Every structure is written in C-alpha cells, then in structure tokens.
Amino acid sequence: MKKFLFISVFSFVFLSVLYAENDKKPNVLFIAVDDLRPELGCYGQTHIKSPNIDKLAESGLTFNRAYCNIPVCGASRASILSGIRPNRNRFLNYDCRLDKDVPGAVSLPMHFKNNGYTTVSLGKIFHHIDDGKGSWSQTPWFPQGDWKGWQAYVLPESHRQIEDRASGGGINGPSFEAPDAPDHIYPDGMIADEAVRQLRDFKKSEYPFFLAVGFLKPHLPFNAPKKYWDLYDFNSIKLPENMQKPKDAPDDCMHNFGELRNYTDVPDNGPMEEEFMRKLIHGYYACVSYTDAQIGKVLNELEKLGLAENTIVILWGDHGWHLGEHDLWCKHCNFEKVLRTPVLLKAPGKPRNIKTDALIEYVDVYPTLCELAGLSKPFHLQGKSFVPLAENPNLTWKTEVYCRWIRGETVVTQTHTYTEWLGDRDGNAYSRMMYDLKNDPEETVNISEKPENKMLVQQLSEKLKKHISERDRLTIP
C-alpha cells in the first residue's frame, strides 16, 4: 500500500512538473502565404488594404529586407521547413519533396514535435501534403472541394462572375473570378475557420502547439469574393512603369511566364491587352485583401482565447511575384521583385512596432524559432537565428544573403544584387547581371559590364563561389 502511494505521489509530482514546463513553452503560429509580395500597408504601400497584417506588424518586428532562397513554392517551402539551402541537386522547383531531396533531415515541425509540441498543418505548408513524414501530430488538413491541383478551385457555373475574354490554350480555366459569395466559398476561408477550431481545441490542452496555417491566395487564379474586388477602383490601377527587359541585361533573366499562360483567358505567347493586365493586378490586390481578412480571423481568435501573449507568430510569403515589371509575370527568375518577401515576427517579451533593414533569408527561420522556443538547433541547419534583431533592429548583421533559380545564382547585399548563370557541366559563369539597389531599385539597367564596376563584380563573384562551395558540403547521415 505504501509502495503504491509513493508511486502515485511520484507520478502526480512528475506530471505536474511536466505540465508546468509545457506551460512555460511558447506556442508557435506559423503563417505561410503563397506568392505574397511585400506590397502591404506595413511596408508603406498605402494603396493596398491589409489591415490585419498591418496590425500584426505593429505588435512585433517587420523585416524590410527579407529574401527567399529560391522563388518557387515547393522548393522555397522545403528549404524553410528543413533549414537547408537549395542547390543544383536539391529543392529545384515546385514539385520537389523534402523527404526525397534530404532524406533523414529533421523538419522544423518535426523538431518541435520531438520536443513535446502538438504540431498541426492546415492548408498549404509543404507543397505535397504527404511530404515531411513524421512532422505532424495528426494528418495534415486540407479543404475538400472540386480541385485541379493546388490552386484551380472551380466554382459552380451559377456562382461565377467573370467576363468573356479571348481564350488561350491553357488547362486551368479562367485566371480570375469575383463571385458575390461568402469567404468560405474558397479554400482560404475554410482554412481560417479550421484554424479557429484548432485554436479552441489547443486552449483546452496542457501541451504547447505549433500550428502551421498555409493560405493559398494571392496565388493564381485570382479568385476572391466580390467584396474584396470592390475595395479597389479599377480605374485607378496602373501598370508598372518598368514594363521592359532591363537595359543591357542578358536573355537568361527573362521567361515566358508559363504559369500564367496555363489559364484559358491568357494568350499562349506574346503580349496581353493593357486592360486585361490591369484586371490581373486588380485580382491580385483583391486576393491579398481576402487572405488578409482570413489572417485577421485567426489572429483575433488567438487574442480572444488569451493565447496571444504566449505565442510566437511568424508570417511569411514563400516568394515574391511579378505584376508586369520587366514585362514579366509570376516568379521563376532572379529579380528583386520575386526574391524579396514579407516577413513579420511577434514574440513574447520582445519589443513591438519596430522595423529592421537587416538582411535575412529563409534558412534563418528554423534556427530563429528554435531559439525563441528554447530548443536546441539540429546540426544540419544552414541559417543564422535573427532573434538578436528582435531586441535591436539596428544591429550590424549579415553582409549578404543568397538566392538561386535553376542555373542562376544570386548574392544580395545592402546595396546591390549580382547574378551569375552557371553551366551545368563545368559550373563556370556564362552570363551575369548586377543592379544598384540604392540608385536603381527597380533594376532597370544592368551595370555588370561597366568598367568602373569591374572590382565590385569580381568581389561578388568570389562571394558566390565561396558560398556555393560551403553550401554544397552539407551531408545528412
């Protein structure tokens, strides 16, 4: 009897201590947004209606110079979720898989799960919903519906509100629609509703949570309820001024934006009509505001449940997007508009409403969340925690960050972007471009061949060579 009593008391004390320790651990709300440019109110873009994201920015740290390591959804997500850089042999495009490219690597959610967290995936986190095996405490959740791949959600004919336009040969249906319908008619509304339900369940739990919520918009097609289109006056929407290939730039920097041309209302080749391009920009803006509203539902519920004070919130877009700049649409290249991304961080006990111009990159997210949560960092991580910037946003930080797309390798500094295209066999550069971000932020003139820049080009080229050598040494047992 005494032995039984001792064991019972010991078990009670042990569980009490365990629960107490779990109570001290911060939760994590990990918000991913597909194709989101840093064209938001909190980035000084007053023409965009993003009140909920702006409110989050006021509660934490906004990164003005954040960069994805590769501008395509699947590879960018595999990289950020593994903490491993893409290279010529891993994380190449949208269809890649973490489990295949770096088998044995402990993913970010898996690391939190291994440290006592309940980990949940809603919507689009990994590009393939079954990737990252062992990462989640329950089966990843995704809205049910009439789907063609990730994005081409097709409404019934009776709900559509689209215009008749000349058709191309695409396979994905129209590139936008604006039904007079509630938010939950589209997946992002369903994802927000499920996130609210999950938060209510977490409120009853003794264990910390890692809740990953992946919103699909503003990815193509630009489908959003009509009320979000109505936030913008079509007549005031203008095309960008720099709708041409940069002066003296190599052909390697351009592409035919096949992702957009896969829609039936977009011509297979050649230019699009000006009014149609303005309509696409209108649709992109509407989708940003639609997803912003869904993010607001989740953040408001977090606050309402009393969970906000002990929850780390990080919001990020998997890469940027072209809206006609350089006569390009979509991503899939090495320009600033697709490499630079929005990143917002709110962490318990950290200063509020601050901004930093420090350079960060997506491989830095994994070690940052580990440090904020008091977890060890797995050996394979290739980034650097930016937690110190949450205390002092003016710290001297990274001198450069690195991005890549297929054969193009890019280094970004505080003042310049420099890209080399490397041959598959010899790895030697066969083409290059460089832009002065201080004097030419829209990257309109390639200055890599100007004699006065010879020394700077050589320095940046050497940085790329050293980076590639160090990056490619990583091996996962």
C-alpha positions as CSV (number, residue, x, y, z in Angstrom):
1,M,0.0,0.0,0.0
2,K,2.8,2.4,0.9
3,K,4.7,1.5,-2.3
4,F,1.5,2.2,-4.3
5,L,1.0,5.5,-2.5
6,F,4.7,6.5,-3.2
7,I,4.3,5.7,-6.9
8,S,1.1,7.6,-7.2
9,V,2.5,10.7,-5.4
10,F,5.7,10.5,-7.6
11,S,3.6,10.2,-10.8
12,F,1.5,13.2,-9.7
13,V,4.5,15.3,-9.0
14,F,6.2,14.3,-12.2
15,L,3.2,15.1,-14.4
16,S,2.7,18.4,-12.6
17,V,6.2,19.4,-13.3
18,L,5.9,18.3,-16.9
19,Y,2.7,20.3,-17.4
20,A,4.3,23.3,-15.7
21,E,7.2,23.1,-18.1
22,N,4.9,22.8,-21.0
23,D,3.0,25.9,-19.8
24,K,6.3,27.9,-20.0
25,K,7.0,26.9,-23.6
26,P,5.7,29.4,-26.1
27,N,3.3,28.3,-28.7
28,V,4.0,28.9,-32.4
29,L,1.6,30.2,-35.0
30,F,3.4,29.7,-38.4
31,I,1.5,31.6,-41.2
32,A,2.5,30.9,-44.8
33,V,1.0,33.0,-47.6
34,D,1.5,31.9,-51.2
35,D,3.0,34.4,-53.7
36,L,2.8,37.4,-51.3
37,R,4.8,40.5,-52.3
38,P,5.9,43.0,-49.6
39,E,3.3,45.3,-51.2
40,L,1.4,45.8,-47.9
41,G,0.3,48.7,-45.8
42,C,3.0,47.9,-43.2
43,Y,5.6,48.2,-46.0
44,G,4.4,51.7,-46.8
45,Q,2.2,50.7,-49.7
46,T,-0.9,52.7,-48.8
47,H,-2.9,51.6,-51.9
48,I,-3.2,48.0,-50.5
49,K,-5.9,47.2,-48.0
50,S,-4.1,44.8,-45.5
51,P,-5.3,46.0,-42.0
52,N,-4.8,42.7,-40.2
53,I,-1.3,42.0,-41.4
54,D,-0.5,45.7,-40.6
55,K,-1.9,45.2,-37.1
56,L,0.4,42.2,-36.7
57,A,3.3,44.3,-37.8
58,E,2.5,46.8,-35.1
59,S,2.8,44.1,-32.5
60,G,6.3,42.9,-33.5
61,L,9.1,43.2,-35.9
62,T,8.9,43.9,-39.7
63,F,11.8,42.8,-41.9
64,N,12.2,45.2,-44.8
65,R,15.0,43.1,-46.4
66,A,13.9,39.5,-46.2
67,Y,14.7,37.2,-49.1
68,C,13.5,33.7,-50.1
69,N,16.3,31.3,-51.1
70,I,14.5,30.2,-54.2
71,P,11.5,31.8,-55.9
72,V,9.1,28.8,-56.4
73,C,6.6,27.5,-53.9
74,G,7.6,23.8,-53.5
75,A,11.4,24.4,-53.2
76,S,11.0,27.5,-51.0
77,R,8.9,25.6,-48.6
78,A,11.1,22.6,-48.5
79,S,14.1,24.8,-47.8
80,I,12.5,26.9,-45.0
81,L,11.0,23.8,-43.4
82,S,14.3,22.0,-43.4
83,G,16.7,24.9,-42.8
84,I,18.7,23.7,-45.7
85,R,19.6,25.8,-48.8
86,P,18.6,24.8,-52.3
87,N,21.4,23.9,-54.7
88,R,21.8,22.3,-58.1
89,N,20.8,18.9,-56.8
90,R,18.1,19.6,-54.2
91,F,15.0,21.8,-54.0
92,L,15.0,22.6,-57.7
93,N,11.4,23.5,-58.5
94,Y,7.7,23.5,-57.3
95,D,7.5,19.7,-57.5
96,C,10.4,18.8,-55.1
97,R,10.0,16.9,-51.9
98,L,11.9,17.3,-48.7
99,D,11.7,13.6,-47.9
100,K,13.3,12.8,-51.3
101,D,15.9,15.5,-51.5
102,V,17.2,15.4,-48.0
103,P,16.0,12.1,-46.5
104,G,16.7,11.9,-42.8
105,A,16.6,15.6,-42.2
106,V,14.5,16.7,-39.2
107,S,12.0,19.2,-40.4
108,L,11.1,22.3,-38.4
109,P,7.7,21.0,-37.2
110,M,9.2,17.5,-36.5
111,H,11.8,19.1,-34.2
112,F,9.0,20.9,-32.3
113,K,7.0,17.7,-32.2
114,N,10.1,15.8,-30.8
115,N,10.3,18.4,-28.1
116,G,6.7,18.0,-26.7
117,Y,4.7,20.2,-29.1
118,T,1.4,19.3,-30.8
119,T,2.1,20.0,-34.4
120,V,-0.7,20.7,-36.9
121,S,-0.7,21.5,-40.6
122,L,-3.7,23.3,-42.2
123,G,-3.8,24.3,-45.9
124,K,-0.6,24.6,-47.9
125,I,2.5,24.2,-45.8
126,F,4.6,21.6,-47.7
127,H,3.8,21.7,-51.4
128,H,2.9,18.0,-51.2
129,I,0.6,17.4,-48.3
130,D,2.2,14.0,-47.6
131,D,5.8,15.4,-47.6
132,G,7.7,15.8,-44.3
133,K,6.7,12.4,-42.9
134,G,6.7,12.4,-39.1
135,S,6.3,16.2,-38.9
136,W,2.7,16.3,-37.7
137,S,0.8,15.1,-34.7
138,Q,-2.2,14.5,-36.8
139,T,-2.9,14.1,-40.5
140,P,-2.4,17.3,-42.4
141,W,-5.8,19.0,-43.1
142,F,-6.8,20.5,-46.4
143,P,-10.2,21.7,-47.7
144,Q,-12.3,19.4,-49.6
145,G,-13.7,20.6,-52.9
146,D,-13.5,20.5,-56.7
147,W,-9.8,20.8,-57.2
148,K,-7.4,20.7,-60.1
149,G,-4.1,20.7,-58.4
150,W,-3.3,23.2,-55.6
151,Q,-4.9,26.3,-57.0
152,A,-7.5,25.9,-59.7
153,Y,-10.5,25.8,-57.4
154,V,-13.6,25.7,-59.7
155,L,-16.8,27.3,-58.6
156,P,-20.1,26.0,-60.0
157,E,-21.2,27.9,-63.1
158,S,-24.0,29.6,-61.2
159,H,-21.6,31.2,-58.7
160,R,-19.1,32.6,-61.2
161,Q,-18.8,36.3,-62.0
162,I,-16.3,36.5,-64.8
163,E,-16.0,38.3,-68.1
164,D,-16.0,36.9,-71.6
165,R,-12.4,37.1,-73.0
166,A,-10.4,35.7,-75.8
167,S,-9.2,32.2,-74.8
168,G,-5.7,30.8,-75.0
169,G,-4.8,27.1,-74.9
170,G,-4.4,26.9,-71.1
171,I,-5.5,24.0,-69.0
172,N,-6.5,25.7,-65.7
173,G,-9.7,27.6,-66.6
174,P,-10.0,31.4,-66.2
175,S,-7.3,33.4,-64.4
176,F,-9.8,35.2,-62.1
177,E,-13.3,35.3,-60.8
178,A,-15.3,37.5,-58.4
179,P,-18.4,35.8,-57.1
180,D,-20.8,37.7,-54.8
181,A,-20.3,35.0,-52.1
182,P,-19.1,34.4,-48.6
183,D,-15.5,33.9,-47.6
184,H,-15.8,30.2,-47.0
185,I,-16.7,29.5,-50.7
186,Y,-13.0,29.4,-51.3
187,P,-10.3,27.3,-49.5
188,D,-8.7,30.2,-47.6
189,G,-12.0,30.9,-45.8
190,M,-12.2,27.2,-44.9
191,I,-8.6,27.2,-43.7
192,A,-9.3,30.2,-41.4
193,D,-12.4,28.5,-40.0
194,E,-10.4,25.3,-39.3
195,A,-7.6,27.3,-37.7
196,V,-10.1,28.9,-35.3
197,R,-11.4,25.5,-34.4
198,Q,-7.9,24.2,-33.8
199,L,-7.1,27.1,-31.5
200,R,-10.2,26.4,-29.4
201,D,-9.0,22.8,-29.0
202,F,-5.5,24.0,-28.1
203,K,-7.0,26.3,-25.4
204,K,-8.1,23.1,-23.6
205,S,-4.8,21.3,-23.9
206,E,-1.9,21.2,-21.4
207,Y,0.7,21.0,-24.2
208,P,2.2,23.8,-26.4
209,F,1.3,23.9,-30.0
210,F,3.0,24.5,-33.3
211,L,0.1,25.5,-35.7
212,A,1.1,25.9,-39.3
213,V,-1.6,27.7,-41.4
214,G,-0.9,27.9,-45.1
215,F,-3.1,30.3,-47.1
216,L,-3.3,29.9,-50.9
217,K,-4.0,33.4,-52.1
218,P,-2.8,35.6,-53.7
219,H,-1.6,32.7,-55.9
220,L,-3.3,32.3,-59.3
221,P,-6.1,32.1,-60.2
222,F,-7.1,35.4,-58.7
223,N,-10.3,34.2,-57.2
224,A,-11.8,36.2,-54.3
225,P,-15.3,37.2,-53.2
226,K,-16.6,40.3,-54.9
227,K,-16.4,42.5,-51.8
228,Y,-12.6,42.3,-51.9
229,W,-12.5,43.4,-55.5
230,D,-14.8,46.3,-54.5
231,L,-12.1,47.6,-52.2
232,Y,-10.2,48.8,-55.2
233,D,-11.2,51.2,-58.0
234,F,-10.2,49.6,-61.3
235,N,-9.8,52.9,-63.0
236,S,-7.1,53.9,-60.5
237,I,-5.0,50.8,-61.1
238,K,-1.9,51.5,-63.3
239,L,0.6,49.3,-64.9
240,P,4.2,49.5,-63.6
241,E,6.5,52.0,-65.3
242,N,9.3,49.5,-66.0
243,M,7.5,47.1,-68.3
244,Q,10.6,46.2,-70.3
245,K,13.6,44.0,-70.1
246,P,16.4,45.8,-68.2
247,K,18.9,47.7,-70.4
248,D,21.9,45.6,-71.2
249,A,20.5,42.5,-69.4
250,P,21.2,39.0,-70.7
251,D,18.3,37.0,-72.2
252,D,18.8,34.5,-69.4
253,C,17.0,36.8,-67.0
254,M,13.7,36.5,-68.9
255,H,11.0,33.9,-69.3
256,N,7.6,33.4,-70.9
257,F,5.6,33.2,-67.6
258,G,4.2,29.8,-68.5
259,E,2.4,29.6,-65.1
260,L,0.1,32.4,-66.1
261,R,-0.3,31.2,-69.7
262,N,-1.7,28.0,-68.4
263,Y,-5.0,29.8,-67.9
264,T,-7.6,29.8,-70.7
265,D,-8.0,33.5,-70.9
266,V,-4.3,34.3,-71.3
267,P,-2.7,34.1,-74.8
268,D,-0.2,31.3,-75.3
269,N,2.5,33.7,-76.5
270,G,3.1,37.4,-77.0
271,P,1.7,40.4,-75.2
272,M,-1.6,40.7,-73.3
273,E,-4.0,43.6,-73.6
274,E,-3.5,46.5,-71.3
275,E,-6.9,46.4,-69.7
276,F,-6.6,42.7,-69.1
277,M,-3.2,43.2,-67.3
278,R,-4.8,45.8,-65.1
279,K,-7.5,43.4,-64.3
280,L,-4.9,40.8,-63.2
281,I,-3.4,43.4,-60.9
282,H,-6.8,44.2,-59.6
283,G,-7.4,40.5,-58.9
284,Y,-4.0,40.2,-57.2
285,Y,-4.9,43.1,-54.9
286,A,-8.3,41.6,-54.1
287,C,-6.8,38.3,-53.2
288,V,-4.3,40.0,-50.9
289,S,-7.2,41.6,-49.0
290,Y,-9.2,38.4,-49.0
291,T,-6.4,36.5,-47.4
292,D,-5.6,39.4,-45.0
293,A,-9.2,39.1,-43.7
294,Q,-8.7,35.3,-43.1
295,I,-5.4,36.0,-41.2
296,G,-7.4,38.5,-39.1
297,K,-9.9,35.9,-38.1
298,V,-7.1,33.6,-36.9
299,L,-5.2,36.4,-35.0
300,N,-8.4,37.7,-33.4
301,E,-9.3,34.2,-32.2
302,L,-5.8,33.8,-30.8
303,E,-6.3,37.1,-28.8
304,K,-9.8,36.2,-27.8
305,L,-8.7,32.9,-26.3
306,G,-5.9,34.5,-24.2
307,L,-3.2,32.6,-26.2
308,A,-1.6,35.6,-27.9
309,E,0.7,36.6,-25.0
310,N,2.5,33.2,-25.0
311,T,2.5,32.6,-28.8
312,I,5.3,33.3,-31.3
313,V,3.7,34.5,-34.6
314,I,5.7,34.5,-37.8
315,L,4.1,35.4,-41.1
316,W,5.9,34.9,-44.4
317,G,5.3,34.8,-48.1
318,D,7.0,31.9,-49.8
319,H,8.4,34.3,-52.5
320,G,7.5,37.5,-54.3
321,W,5.7,37.9,-57.7
322,H,5.9,40.0,-60.8
323,L,3.0,42.1,-61.8
324,G,4.3,43.2,-65.2
325,E,7.6,44.6,-64.0
326,H,10.3,43.8,-66.7
327,D,7.5,42.6,-68.9
328,L,7.3,39.6,-66.6
329,W,4.6,37.9,-64.5
330,C,4.8,35.2,-61.8
331,K,8.1,34.3,-60.2
332,H,10.8,31.9,-61.6
333,C,13.7,34.3,-62.0
334,N,16.4,36.2,-60.2
335,F,15.0,39.7,-59.9
336,E,14.3,41.6,-56.6
337,K,10.6,41.6,-57.1
338,V,10.4,37.8,-56.8
339,L,13.3,37.3,-54.3
340,R,12.3,39.9,-51.7
341,T,9.5,38.8,-49.4
342,P,7.4,40.0,-46.4
343,V,8.4,38.6,-43.0
344,L,6.7,39.6,-39.7
345,L,7.7,38.3,-36.3
346,K,5.9,38.7,-33.0
347,A,7.4,37.0,-30.0
348,P,6.6,37.1,-26.3
349,G,8.5,39.7,-24.4
350,K,10.1,41.3,-27.5
351,P,9.7,45.0,-28.5
352,R,6.7,46.0,-30.5
353,N,6.2,48.0,-33.7
354,I,9.7,48.0,-34.9
355,K,11.3,47.6,-38.3
356,T,14.7,46.5,-39.5
357,D,16.7,46.9,-42.7
358,A,18.9,43.9,-41.8
359,L,19.3,41.2,-44.4
360,I,17.7,37.9,-43.5
361,E,17.0,34.8,-45.6
362,Y,14.6,31.9,-45.2
363,V,17.1,29.4,-43.9
364,D,17.3,31.7,-40.9
365,V,13.7,31.0,-39.8
366,Y,14.3,27.5,-38.4
367,P,17.1,28.4,-36.0
368,T,15.2,31.6,-35.0
369,L,12.1,29.7,-33.9
370,C,14.3,27.2,-32.1
371,E,16.0,29.9,-30.1
372,L,12.7,31.7,-29.3
373,A,11.2,28.4,-28.0
374,G,14.4,27.5,-26.1
375,L,15.0,24.4,-28.2
376,S,18.4,23.0,-29.4
377,K,19.3,23.6,-33.0
378,P,19.8,20.5,-35.2
379,F,23.3,20.1,-36.7
380,H,22.2,20.4,-40.3
381,L,20.8,24.0,-40.2
382,Q,22.5,26.4,-42.6
383,G,21.0,29.6,-41.4
384,K,21.5,32.1,-38.5
385,S,19.0,32.9,-35.9
386,F,17.8,36.5,-36.2
387,V,16.5,36.7,-32.6
388,P,19.0,39.5,-31.7
389,L,17.3,41.7,-34.3
390,A,14.1,41.5,-32.3
391,E,15.9,43.2,-29.4
392,N,18.0,45.6,-31.5
393,P,16.8,46.1,-35.1
394,N,19.9,48.2,-35.9
395,L,22.5,45.6,-35.2
396,T,25.2,45.0,-37.8
397,W,24.0,41.8,-39.3
398,K,24.6,39.7,-42.5
399,T,26.6,41.4,-45.2
400,E,24.8,39.4,-47.9
401,V,22.2,36.7,-48.5
402,Y,21.9,34.1,-51.3
403,C,19.2,33.1,-53.7
404,R,19.1,30.8,-56.7
405,W,16.9,29.8,-59.6
406,I,17.9,26.9,-61.9
407,R,21.3,28.0,-63.3
408,G,21.1,31.5,-61.8
409,E,23.0,32.1,-58.5
410,T,22.3,35.5,-56.8
411,V,24.0,37.3,-54.0
412,V,22.2,40.3,-52.4
413,T,24.0,42.9,-50.4
414,Q,22.7,46.1,-48.8
415,T,23.4,48.0,-52.0
416,H,23.5,45.5,-54.9
417,T,22.1,42.3,-56.4
418,Y,24.5,40.3,-58.5
419,T,23.6,37.1,-60.5
420,E,25.7,34.6,-62.5
421,W,24.3,31.9,-64.7
422,L,26.5,28.8,-64.4
423,G,27.0,25.9,-66.9
424,D,25.7,22.5,-65.9
425,R,28.9,20.7,-66.7
426,D,31.7,23.0,-65.7
427,G,30.0,25.3,-63.2
428,N,31.6,28.3,-64.9
429,A,29.7,31.6,-65.3
430,Y,28.5,32.2,-68.9
431,S,26.2,35.2,-68.2
432,R,25.7,37.8,-65.4
433,M,23.9,40.9,-64.3
434,M,24.2,43.4,-61.5
435,Y,21.9,46.2,-60.2
436,D,22.5,49.2,-57.9
437,L,19.6,48.9,-55.5
438,K,20.2,52.4,-54.0
439,N,20.2,54.3,-57.2
440,D,18.1,51.9,-59.4
441,P,15.8,50.0,-57.0
442,E,13.6,48.8,-59.9
443,E,16.6,47.2,-61.6
444,T,16.3,48.9,-64.9
445,V,19.9,48.9,-66.0
446,N,22.4,46.0,-65.8
447,I,25.7,47.5,-64.7
448,S,27.8,44.4,-64.5
449,E,29.7,45.2,-67.7
450,K,30.6,48.8,-66.9
451,P,34.4,49.2,-66.5
452,E,34.1,51.1,-63.2
453,N,32.3,48.1,-61.6
454,K,35.0,45.6,-62.5
455,M,36.3,45.3,-58.9
456,L,32.9,45.0,-57.3
457,V,31.8,42.3,-59.8
458,Q,35.0,40.4,-59.0
459,Q,34.3,40.7,-55.3
460,L,30.7,39.5,-55.6
461,S,31.7,36.7,-57.9
462,E,34.2,35.4,-55.4
463,K,31.5,35.6,-52.7
464,L,29.2,33.4,-54.8
465,K,32.0,30.8,-55.5
466,K,32.8,30.6,-51.8
467,H,29.1,30.4,-50.8
468,I,28.4,27.6,-53.3
469,S,31.4,25.6,-52.1
470,E,30.3,25.9,-48.5
471,R,26.6,25.3,-49.2
472,D,27.2,22.1,-51.1
473,R,29.3,20.4,-48.4
474,L,26.3,19.5,-46.3
475,T,25.6,15.8,-45.9
476,I,22.7,14.3,-44.0
477,P,23.5,10.9,-42.3
